[in-house]
């Protein structure tokens, strides 16, 4: 599924098991009476929402608007359309032909137009058609992701498996320790890859457990739990810097960014965690990431390190998506790589949760 979707993981997981006739409709009509009447007509058939707050959560499968609400919420609706791609998110425009002058720009966003007064017998088949299309594109998107995951598993697991088998056989024949050590290394790589695959899948469907957490505490704990060799950790955050996050996922985000920095740089390395106006950054003073590779680093299976699994940064992306954060990569002030996580909600004067232990 698209890693930049605005849907929450719980809603996404729930949607997979629902039919095209069992979806959530968001009704945004400027006239309260019209909205109420239409909601009453459709409630026996669909999960109906009439609250503007659904635009923030993105928890809807089809949106019914009129000209006024389309103009009012156009930017939000366009943002949801982009976030859902390649899954189809339909909009149906209700017009009063005696009053409304529907411009071309409005028609570019909507997928169906229906006139007032609304006749349920006319509306029902249109809704079913739009929702079936949405459901079909969702299934196709899921199938593509499953095939991509299967191909990655097949390719990335087969190589260390063959290495383990070959060296195990040589070890048995020669009784040389180096062959058994190589076998052990291959098995360790397989174990790491499996752990990353499971973590990557978990980020899509597990429901985040949000709480006030200290970035400094979580980042320090994440660093202490990793084998970082000669690398040095530098913290530029105050202990009382508290944000809203899932503690365990935030720790996993830091762990993957720290591991990525250490795996892609040799020798002395300093990894820094510091503040941004609307988030925080993780930077290093290593070799950096070429501009041409910065779009690809968040794709599954992509890695410039032969020992990498290619899932660390996609996991980071999914964790950010689950929090409605944005992650981007650029040059650090020391010439290395810097990952900026923005859109973070800070909390002043609130004690951090002890979560993430």
C-alpha positions, 0 to 999 in steps of 0.5 A: 500500500502506499507508504504516504497514505493518511489512513490510520493502520487500524482503519487500513487493516479493517478495510481489507476485510470489508466488501464494496457495500460495507464502506464508510461514506463522508457527507459534507453538505453545507445545508444541515437539513440536506445532510441529515436527510441524506445520512438517514437514507444511507445509514441502513446501507453504509457507515455514515459520517458527517463530521469534518474531523474525518478529513483529518483522519482520512477515515472514509471511502467516498465523500459526498460534497456540494459546491460550497463544501467542495470549495471550502475543503478542496485542498484537504480533499485533493491531499487525500486523493494524492495520499490514497494513490494508486487506490481510487478515492471517489468524490460525488458532487451534489448540485442544485441546477437552479442555483449552482454554476459548476466550474471546470476546476470542480469537475476535475476533482469529482467523479460523479455529479447528481442533482437535487432532489436526490432520488435514492434509486438513482444514487444507489447504483452510482455509489455502488459503482464508485465503491466497487472501483475503490475496492478493486483498486485496493485489492490490486494495490495489495496484490502488487505489494504482496508480490513485491514482498514475495520477490524480495523474500525469495531473492534476499533469503535465497542468497544467504541460504545457499551460502549457509548450505555450501559452507556447511557442506565444506565444513563437514568435509574439511572440519575447518572452523572458517566454513562453520563461521561463514555458515553462522554469519549467513544464518545471522543475516537470514535472521536479521532479514526475517526480523526486518520483514516482520517489523515492516509488515507490523508497521502497516497493521498494528495500531499505534499506542500514542503517549507523551514521550521524551525524545531524549530518553527514547533516542538514548535507549535505542543507541545503548541497545545497538552494537555501534562499534566505534561510533559516537552518539551526540544528543542536542535535545533537552531531557524535557522535550516531550512529543506525542508518539508510540514509544516502541515505534519511536524506539524502532525508528531511532534504531533503524536510523542509527543502524543505517548510519553505522552500516553505511560508514566505516571508522569513526562516526558521530551520530547526532539527534537534534531539534527542528522547529516542527520535529527532530533530526538524526544526522551523521558525519559520514559519507552521506547519501547521493542526491540521486539515491534519496528518493529510492532509499525509502523503497523496500529492498533498496540498499547500497550495503551488501550486508543491508536488508533494504528494509530499515528506511522503509520501516522508518517511513512506515513509522512516520506515516503511522504518526502522520509525520514526514521524513526526508533526507538531505546533507548534514552540516558535517557532510554526512546524511541527515534525516528530518522528521517533521510534523511532530506534535510537541507537548509543554509541561507534561511528564513523559510516559515511561513507555518503551522500556 
